[in-house]
Structure formats: C-alpha cells, structure tokens
C-alpha cells in the first residue's frame, strides 16, 4: 500500500470551534463547510461540528447530502439558488438561502410554498462580487418582504474583501457602508465576520459569525508570517486575537521515504534539471506529488518534516513523487515518515512557498489519497 495519506483530527475541529466562541462570545455560528468541508469531508465536519448553530454550504447538492445524513441544524446556501426548479427542494429540505440578484427575487415572486423560506439578503458593501449595491438594497428588501413564500424575518449579510489585512482601511469602509444601508431597514439579524474578521475586527461581530478556514486550524491572514506578524504600533488595536495562535491543524498530509540517492556535486534533480546539487549529498524521494494534491509550483526550499525535523524540498514536484534534501539528516532510512503539512508544519507556510493560499491546498487533496480519521 502506498504510504501517502491524510489524517483528519476531529478533536481539533471541535477545539477550533471553541476558539470561535471565545473570540466572539454571545454570537451564533454558521460553520462554513462548503467544498467538501474545505477538503476535510463534508459529513465528517458536520458531525464533528455538531455544536455549531448552523452550517453554510455553496450548493443545494451539498445541503441535501447533509439532510440525508441526518443533519438537523439550519443550512444556508451561500450562493442561493440557481434555477426555479431548486425551490421545491429548498422548501422540502428546510434550507435558508442567500438572495443576491434581482433574477432570484423574480423567481421567488412567482413561487408559492406551504412553508416560508428564510432569506438572507446580501449587500455588496465593496467587494463587488455578489450582492445588491447600496442603492438597490431597500427596493430588493421590499420586494422580498412582499413575497408570499419568504419568511418575514429577512436577515442581512455581506462579505469582506480585505479582512485578512489588518493594515488596510477597506474593512472599516465596508463596515460603514453596511451599517448605513442596514440603518435604513427594520432591525434584523446580521452576519459579516468571516474567519479573518472574527479574529481581527471585533466591530464586525454581529448576530451570526461565518468561520471557515480557522475551523480547520489555518491562519486566515495573508501577510508574511501570518499570525506572528510584527505589527506597527499604530495598528496595535487591529492585531488578530491571541486565539489565532491557539488554532490546531485538522489535516495532516503525510507520506514516506521510498528511495535514497547519494549524488555528486552538479547532479541535476528532477524534471528539466532546474536544481543542481551544490555538493555531494544524499537525497530522499518521497511518495507524494501533484497527483495527490501537493502543489506542483512549490519552490525549492519549501519546508518538509522528515522524522519530525525540518528539511527542504529540492527539484520540481512530480505527479507521484518529490525530492527532499537529506544533508541535515544523513542517517535517514527507507520508510521514514514525512509530513508535508499539518501537525508541526502549518499549511499556510507551505502555501506561501507555493505562491498560493492554504484554502487551495486543503481543498486540493485528490481522491487517491487515503483519509484516516482520528480524534
């Protein structure tokens, strides 16, 4: 059996959910488990996060899978519905929907149901992706309020574009925009904070939180050094909560050494020979590559743990294999364990070396990798 596997620690999922409650006491939690629970398993995450007040997913298919598995909490469709034929299933499965476009309102105006649908009206406060522009919100709210199939308690939400950058004022501008729009409507429940806002922008804490990445134990901050960034004193009030440091990785991606080569100075490693040995040195070949979800564009020097100790990637990542530097561990042997990210090696650090974000790595584990659940 190929040794490459992913371990999912559900106890760490529950721990991270507890960190959410500590960061924003008194708020309710919409745990975001879309994209197969950020690669951790949709149903596995839902069961482990049973203490969450509700779940958020991207599609009706994800929501139906949760209902079929016996999940009873409210489920919010973050992109709403895409066609009229989904509305019957939404009513039958008791799903909440985000409404972000006039075409959705037009379909709701023509729909009748025995049970009202709970709607979250999305305000485009500055991200300019989904949602109604401020000047459109009141009219959209009025039309929704007049729909016979829509529950009267219409909630409001928005999404922050720059919450992962505490040095940016864009978040304050979005919060101000949202509050001005909301003030023109009857008081309703609100949701603004994603993981980054939850940890760095307490003024975004409203009735409902929407943690995603932090549930899986990764820092949501994009600047170098993530949660240990040396903040300027002028931004001290925007430092992420110390709870950022307490998050525990849920996914640990591992493999084994399957070969050891003793190479000479100048020998080329891997495809196109872009990396050359600077001296005579041992090299280990590890049974993991981009066919498993390890990023092909990870650069030489990307950290890897061998026997729990740091070493580095060398050469280009192949589909099934990658190579690591053994100069710091000349006694390494066949079968020695390798951690590619997870316990002891933050996924966000690997992502920075690969020029991407931890979300992509976590979601990118392929189906051929064995998944082992532990708690």
C-alpha positions in Angstrom: 0.0 0.0 0.0 1.3 3.5 -0.9 2.0 5.3 2.3 0.6 8.7 1.3 -2.3 9.6 3.5 -4.2 12.4 5.1 -5.1 12.3 8.8 -8.2 14.3 9.9 -8.2 15.2 13.6 -11.9 15.8 14.5 -11.0 16.8 18.1 -9.0 19.7 16.7 -12.1 20.7 14.7 -14.1 20.9 17.9 -11.2 22.8 19.6 -11.2 25.4 16.8 -15.0 25.8 17.0 -14.5 26.5 20.7 -11.9 29.2 19.8 -14.6 30.8 17.7 -16.9 31.0 20.7 -14.1 32.5 22.8 -13.3 35.1 20.2 -16.9 36.4 19.9 -18.9 35.3 22.9 -22.7 35.8 22.5 -22.7 35.4 18.8 -24.1 32.4 16.9 -22.0 30.4 14.5 -22.6 29.5 10.9 -19.9 26.9 10.3 -18.8 27.1 6.7 -18.3 23.5 5.4 -18.6 24.1 1.7 -16.2 22.5 -0.8 -16.3 19.1 1.0 -15.5 20.8 4.3 -12.5 22.6 2.8 -11.2 19.2 1.7 -11.8 17.6 5.2 -15.0 15.7 4.3 -18.5 17.4 4.3 -20.2 14.9 6.6 -17.3 14.3 8.8 -17.1 18.0 9.5 -20.8 18.4 10.1 -20.8 15.6 12.6 -17.7 16.9 14.4 -19.1 20.4 14.5 -22.4 19.4 15.9 -22.2 22.2 18.4 -22.4 24.8 15.6 -25.7 26.7 15.4 -26.0 26.3 11.6 -24.0 25.3 8.6 -23.2 27.2 5.4 -22.5 25.5 2.0 -22.3 26.6 -1.6 -24.9 24.4 -3.3 -28.2 22.6 -2.9 -26.4 19.3 -3.5 -24.2 19.8 -0.5 -27.2 20.8 1.6 -29.2 17.7 0.5 -26.3 15.4 1.4 -26.3 16.9 4.9 -30.0 16.5 5.3 -29.8 12.9 4.0 -27.2 12.2 6.7 -29.5 13.4 9.4 -28.1 16.9 10.0 -30.9 19.0 11.5 -29.3 22.4 12.0 -30.3 25.2 9.7 -28.3 25.1 6.4 -27.6 28.3 4.4 -26.9 28.2 0.7 -24.3 30.9 0.3 -24.9 31.4 -3.4 -28.6 31.0 -3.1 -30.4 29.0 -5.8 -29.5 28.9 -9.5 -32.8 28.0 -11.0 -36.5 27.8 -10.2 -36.6 24.0 -10.0 -34.4 24.1 -6.9 -37.0 26.0 -4.9 -39.2 22.9 -4.2 -36.2 21.1 -2.7 -35.2 24.1 -0.7 -38.6 24.2 0.9 -38.8 20.4 1.4 -35.3 20.3 3.0 -35.9 23.5 5.1 -32.9 25.3 3.6 -32.1 29.0 4.1 -31.0 30.9 1.0 -28.8 34.0 0.2 -30.5 36.3 -2.3 -28.0 38.4 -4.1 -29.6 39.1 -7.6 -32.8 40.5 -9.0 -33.4 37.4 -11.0 -33.7 35.4 -7.8 -36.3 37.8 -6.5 -38.3 37.5 -9.7 -38.4 33.7 -9.3 -39.4 33.9 -5.7 -42.3 36.3 -6.6 -43.7 33.6 -8.8 -43.3 30.8 -6.3 -45.7 29.6 -3.6 -45.0 27.2 -0.8 -46.6 25.6 2.3 -43.6 26.7 4.4 -41.8 30.0 4.1 -38.2 30.2 3.1 -35.7 32.0 5.3 -33.8 34.6 3.2 -30.5 36.3 3.8 -30.3 39.5 1.7 -26.7 40.1 0.6 -25.4 43.6 0.5 -22.4 44.4 -1.8 -20.6 46.7 0.6 -17.5 47.0 -1.5 -16.2 43.6 -2.6 -18.2 43.8 -5.9 -18.8 40.1 -6.3 -22.2 39.0 -5.2 -24.9 41.2 -3.6 -27.0 44.3 -4.1 -25.4 47.6 -4.4 -26.4 50.0 -1.5 -28.8 52.0 -3.7 -30.6 48.7 -4.6 -31.0 47.2 -1.2 -34.1 48.9 0.1 -36.1 48.1 -3.1 -34.8 44.5 -3.0 -35.8 44.1 0.6 -39.3 45.5 -0.1 -39.8 43.1 -2.9 -38.7 40.1 -0.8 -40.9 41.2 2.0 -43.9 41.1 -0.3 -43.2 37.6 -1.5 -45.7 35.1 0.0 -43.0 32.4 0.1 -40.4 34.4 2.0 -40.4 34.4 5.9 -40.8 37.9 7.3 -37.5 38.0 9.2 -35.2 38.8 6.4 -31.6 38.7 7.6 -28.7 40.8 6.2 -25.2 39.8 5.3 -22.1 41.0 3.5 -18.6 39.7 2.7 -15.4 41.5 3.5 -12.7 41.7 0.8 -9.6 42.7 2.9 -10.3 41.4 6.4 -7.1 39.3 6.2 -5.1 42.6 6.1 -5.4 44.4 9.4 -3.3 47.3 8.0 -6.0 48.1 5.4 -8.9 50.5 6.0 -11.0 48.8 3.4 -12.7 46.8 6.1 -13.7 49.9 8.0 -15.2 51.3 4.8 -17.2 48.2 4.1 -18.5 48.1 7.7 -19.6 51.7 7.4 -21.3 51.1 4.1 -23.1 48.0 5.5 -24.3 49.9 8.6 -25.6 52.8 6.7 -27.6 50.5 4.4 -28.9 48.4 7.3 -29.9 51.5 9.3 -32.5 52.3 6.5 -34.2 48.9 7.1 -36.1 47.5 10.0 -33.7 45.9 12.6 -32.8 42.4 11.5 -30.2 39.7 12.3 -26.9 40.3 10.6 -23.8 38.4 9.5 -20.5 39.9 8.5 -17.5 38.3 10.1 -15.5 35.6 8.3 -12.5 33.9 10.0 -10.2 36.9 9.5 -12.8 39.5 10.6 -13.7 37.3 13.6 -10.1 37.3 14.7 -9.0 40.9 13.8 -12.1 43.1 13.5 -14.3 42.8 16.6 -16.6 45.6 15.3 -17.7 43.1 12.6 -19.1 40.6 15.2 -22.8 40.7 14.7 -25.6 38.1 15.4 -24.0 35.4 13.2 -20.4 34.6 12.6 -19.2 32.7 9.4 -15.9 31.0 10.3 -14.4 28.9 7.6 -10.6 28.5 7.4 -10.0 28.9 11.1 -12.2 25.9 11.8 -9.6 23.8 10.0 -6.7 25.3 12.0 -5.1 27.6 9.5 -4.5 31.3 9.8 -6.6 33.4 7.6 -4.1 36.2 7.4 -2.3 36.7 4.1 0.7 38.8 5.1 4.1 37.2 5.6 4.4 35.5 8.9 0.6 35.2 9.3 -0.4 35.4 12.9 3.1 36.3 14.2 3.4 39.4 12.0 5.3 42.2 13.8 2.5 44.8 13.8 3.2 48.5 13.7 2.3 50.1 17.0 -0.2 52.4 15.2 -2.1 49.3 14.2 -2.0 47.7 17.6 -5.8 47.8 18.0 -6.1 45.7 14.9 -3.9 42.8 16.0 -5.6 39.5 15.5 -6.9 37.8 18.6 -4.3 35.7 20.5 -6.7 32.9 19.8 -5.1 32.8 16.3 -2.1 31.2 17.9 -4.3 28.5 19.6 -5.8 27.1 16.4 -4.9 23.4 15.8 -4.4 21.9 12.3 -7.1 19.4 11.5 -5.5 18.0 8.3 -2.0 16.4 8.4 -0.7 15.3 5.0 2.0 12.6 5.2 4.0 10.1 3.2 7.2 8.0 3.5 10.7 8.0 2.0 10.7 5.3 -0.8 14.3 5.8 -2.1 17.6 7.4 -1.1 20.2 8.6 -3.6 23.8 9.6 -3.0 24.6 12.2 -5.6 27.6 14.2 -6.6 28.2 18.0 -6.9 26.5 19.3 -10.0 24.0 16.4 -10.4 20.6 17.6 -11.5 17.4 16.8 -9.6 14.0 16.1 -11.3 12.4 17.4 -14.4 14.3 19.9 -16.5 17.2 19.7 -14.1 16.5 23.1 -12.7 18.0 22.2 -9.3 21.6 21.1 -9.1 23.4 19.6 -6.1 25.8 22.2 -4.6 27.9 19.5 -3.2 28.0 15.7 -2.8 24.8 15.0 -0.8 22.1 12.5 0.0 18.6 13.0 -1.4 15.3 11.3 -0.4 12.5 10.5 -2.8 9.0 10.8 -1.1 5.9 9.1 -2.4 3.8 12.2 -2.9 3.2 14.7 -5.7 0.8 16.9 -7.5 -1.3 13.8 -8.3 -2.0 13.7 -4.6 -2.6 17.4 -4.2 0.8 18.6 -3.3 1.4 21.9 -5.1 3.4 21.4 -8.3 4.7 25.0 -8.1 6.1 24.7 -4.6 9.6 26.2 -4.8 12.9 24.6 -3.8 13.3 25.3 -0.1 9.7 24.7 0.8 9.8 23.2 4.3 9.1 19.5 4.8 9.3 17.5 8.0 11.3 14.3 8.0 11.2 12.3 11.2 9.7 15.4 12.8 12.7 17.6 11.8 12.7 20.3 9.2 14.3 19.8 5.8 13.5 21.2 2.4 12.0 20.3 -1.0 14.5 20.3 -3.9 13.8 20.0 -7.6 10.4 20.1 -9.3 7.4 18.3 -7.8 6.4 15.3 -10.0 2.9 13.7 -10.3 3.7 10.9 -7.8 7.0 12.0 -6.1 9.0 14.8 -4.7 12.6 15.0 -3.6 14.0 16.4 -0.3 17.4 17.4 1.0 19.0 14.9 3.4 22.1 16.9 4.3 20.7 17.7 7.7 19.6 14.0 8.2 22.2 11.8 6.6 21.0 8.8 8.7 17.5 8.8 7.1 16.2 5.4 6.0 13.7 3.9 3.7 10.2 4.2 5.2 10.9 7.2 7.4 7.8 9.4 7.9 7.4 12.7 6.1 4.9 15.4 6.9 4.1 17.7 4.0 1.8 19.9 6.1 -0.2 19.7 9.3 1.0 18.9 12.8 4.3 20.7 13.2 4.2 22.4 9.7 1.5 25.0 9.1 -0.2 24.6 5.7 -0.1 28.4 5.3 3.7 28.3 5.3 3.7 25.7 2.5 1.2 27.8 0.6 3.4 30.8 0.7 6.3 28.9 -0.8 4.0 27.7 -3.5 2.6 31.1 -4.3 -0.9 30.2 -3.3 -3.2 30.2 -0.2 -4.0 27.5 2.3 -7.6 27.2 1.1 -6.3 25.8 -2.3 -4.0 23.3 -0.7 -6.6 21.9 1.8 -9.3 21.6 -1.0 -6.8 20.1 -3.4 -6.2 16.7 -1.9 -7.1 14.1 -4.5 -9.3 11.1 -4.3 -6.4 8.6 -4.4 -5.1 9.7 -1.0 -6.3 7.6 1.9 -8.1 9.5 4.6 -7.7 8.4 8.2 -9.9 10.0 10.8 -8.6 10.4 14.4 -9.8 12.2 17.4 
